[in-house]
Amino acid sequence: MRLLLTSFGHDHVRDFVQGTVAYIPDATRLFADSPEFAPFVETERNMLREYGLNIRELSIATSTPEEVDRVLSAVDGVYVAGGETFDLLWLLRSTGNDEVLIKHVRAGLPYIGTSAGTVIAGPSIEPVSLLDSPDVAPELSDFSGLALCDHVVIPHAGGTIPQFPIDVFAETVRTYGADFPLVLLKDGQALLIDDHGTHLI
């Protein structure tokens, strides 16, 4: 498997995959119409284009597993954008698209995650509950992630984003560090997982 897990963007994206990526935006659906977040969403798409990638939009919420399977079979990689972690996992699981995504990534499709897209790749999303609220997905009772990697990656750990102060990360480590293999990822860092192992870059 090949995974590139980031907080938000990373120059290594351009080396990690070329061609067309399926862009999964669903983690932003709860605030997609908010003027405050619109620039963030567009910045992410523009960043991928600057890396030389073509984008194929793929909404998990409105696509059947058969449709997702066809799209993922036709692209060179998949990009799972950031937003609400618990809502994203709920959408994947309630549609059955989690199994389709796992199948393709385990078969070799490069996976790029950012923020929420990074968190769901691990064994559990529970430790991110101090950053994102489980209340946005009340039907989600099982916080198990996609288990594409062994670590629970906690993004934005530099404390540079106002809504995620450094104290939140200290509390996350105190609360969950003994039970989960946490990796705290600052903006600008990425966790690269490939045949050569796991590397912080």
C-alpha positions in Angstrom: 0.0 0.0 0.0 1.0 3.6 -0.6 -0.4 6.3 1.7 0.5 10.0 2.1 -1.1 11.4 5.2 -1.0 15.1 5.8 -2.5 17.9 7.8 -3.0 20.1 4.8 -1.1 19.8 1.6 2.5 18.7 1.1 5.1 19.2 -1.7 5.6 15.4 -1.8 2.1 15.1 -3.4 3.7 15.8 -6.8 6.1 12.9 -6.5 3.6 10.6 -4.9 1.1 10.4 -7.7 0.7 11.7 -11.2 -2.3 11.8 -13.5 -5.9 11.9 -12.3 -7.0 11.7 -8.7 -10.5 11.0 -7.4 -11.3 13.9 -5.1 -13.6 13.0 -2.2 -14.9 16.3 -0.6 -17.6 14.8 1.7 -15.9 15.8 5.0 -16.7 19.4 4.1 -20.4 18.9 3.4 -21.7 20.3 6.7 -20.0 23.7 6.0 -19.6 23.7 2.3 -21.9 26.6 1.8 -20.2 28.7 4.5 -18.4 31.7 3.0 -15.8 31.3 5.8 -14.7 27.9 4.6 -15.2 28.4 0.8 -11.7 29.7 0.2 -10.2 26.8 2.1 -12.0 24.3 -0.1 -11.0 26.0 -3.3 -7.4 26.4 -2.1 -7.1 22.7 -1.8 -8.3 22.0 -5.3 -6.0 24.7 -6.7 -3.1 23.1 -4.9 -3.7 19.8 -6.5 -3.9 21.4 -9.9 -0.6 23.2 -9.2 0.9 19.8 -8.5 0.0 18.9 -12.1 -2.9 16.6 -11.1 -6.3 16.3 -12.8 -9.3 16.2 -10.4 -12.3 13.9 -10.8 -14.9 14.8 -8.2 -16.3 11.8 -6.3 -19.0 12.4 -3.7 -19.4 9.5 -1.4 -22.8 10.7 -0.2 -24.3 10.6 -3.7 -22.5 7.6 -5.2 -23.3 3.9 -5.0 -20.5 1.4 -4.2 -20.7 0.4 -7.9 -20.1 3.9 -9.1 -17.3 4.5 -6.6 -15.7 1.2 -7.7 -15.8 2.3 -11.4 -14.2 5.7 -10.6 -11.5 4.3 -8.4 -10.7 1.7 -11.1 -10.1 4.5 -13.6 -8.0 6.9 -11.7 -4.3 7.1 -10.6 -5.0 7.9 -7.0 -7.6 9.0 -4.4 -7.5 12.2 -2.4 -9.7 12.4 0.7 -10.1 16.0 1.8 -10.4 17.4 5.3 -13.4 18.6 7.3 -15.6 16.7 9.8 -13.9 13.4 10.6 -16.9 11.7 12.2 -19.3 12.7 9.5 -16.9 11.5 6.8 -16.6 8.1 8.5 -20.3 7.9 8.9 -20.9 8.6 5.2 -18.3 6.0 4.1 -19.8 3.3 6.4 -23.5 4.0 5.9 -23.1 3.9 2.1 -20.9 0.8 2.0 -18.2 2.9 0.2 -15.7 2.3 3.0 -15.2 -1.3 1.8 -14.8 -0.2 -1.8 -12.2 2.4 -0.8 -10.3 -0.1 1.4 -10.3 -2.7 -1.4 -8.7 -0.3 -3.9 -6.1 1.1 -1.6 -5.1 -2.4 -0.4 -4.8 -3.3 -4.1 -2.3 -0.5 -4.6 -4.3 2.7 -5.4 -2.3 5.6 -3.9 -4.2 7.3 -1.1 -3.7 10.9 -0.1 -5.5 12.0 3.0 -5.6 15.5 4.5 -6.8 16.3 8.0 -10.0 14.2 8.4 -9.0 12.1 5.4 -5.8 11.3 7.2 -7.5 10.4 10.5 -9.9 7.9 9.0 -7.0 5.9 7.5 -6.0 4.7 10.9 -7.4 2.1 13.3 -9.7 4.5 15.2 -10.9 8.1 14.9 -11.8 8.2 18.6 -8.7 10.2 19.7 -9.7 13.1 17.4 -12.9 13.7 19.4 -11.2 16.6 21.2 -10.7 18.4 17.8 -13.9 17.3 15.9 -17.2 16.6 17.6 -18.8 13.1 17.4 -22.1 14.9 17.8 -22.2 15.7 14.1 -22.7 12.0 13.4 -25.0 10.6 16.2 -25.7 7.4 14.2 -22.0 6.5 14.3 -21.5 4.2 17.2 -18.3 2.4 16.0 -15.2 4.7 15.8 -13.0 2.1 14.1 -11.2 3.7 11.1 -10.3 2.1 7.8 -7.2 0.5 9.3 -5.1 1.2 6.3 -2.2 2.1 8.7 -1.3 1.3 12.2 -1.2 4.8 13.6 -3.8 7.3 14.7 -2.6 10.5 13.1 -3.6 13.7 14.8 -3.4 16.6 12.3 -2.7 20.3 12.9 -0.6 19.6 16.0 1.5 22.7 15.8 -1.1 24.8 17.5 -1.0 27.4 14.7 -4.7 27.2 13.9 -6.9 29.2 16.3 -9.6 26.6 16.7 -7.0 23.9 17.5 -4.8 25.4 20.3 -1.8 23.6 21.6 -3.6 22.6 24.8 -6.0 20.4 22.9 -3.1 18.3 21.6 -1.6 17.9 25.1 -5.0 16.8 26.4 -5.4 14.4 23.5 -2.1 12.7 24.4 -3.1 12.6 28.1 -6.5 11.1 27.3 -5.6 8.7 24.5 -1.9 8.2 24.3 -1.8 5.1 26.5 -4.4 3.3 24.4 -3.7 4.4 20.8 -0.5 4.6 18.8 -0.7 8.4 18.2 1.3 10.4 15.7 1.0 14.1 16.1 1.4 15.8 12.7 2.2 19.5 12.2 1.0 21.4 9.2 3.7 21.0 6.6 4.5 17.5 7.7 3.3 14.2 6.2 3.4 10.5 7.1 4.5 8.5 4.1 3.7 4.8 4.2 5.0 2.5 1.4 6.9 -0.7 0.7 9.9 0.8 2.5 8.1 1.4 5.7 6.6 4.4 7.5 8.4 7.8 7.4 7.7 11.3 8.7 8.6 13.8 6.0 
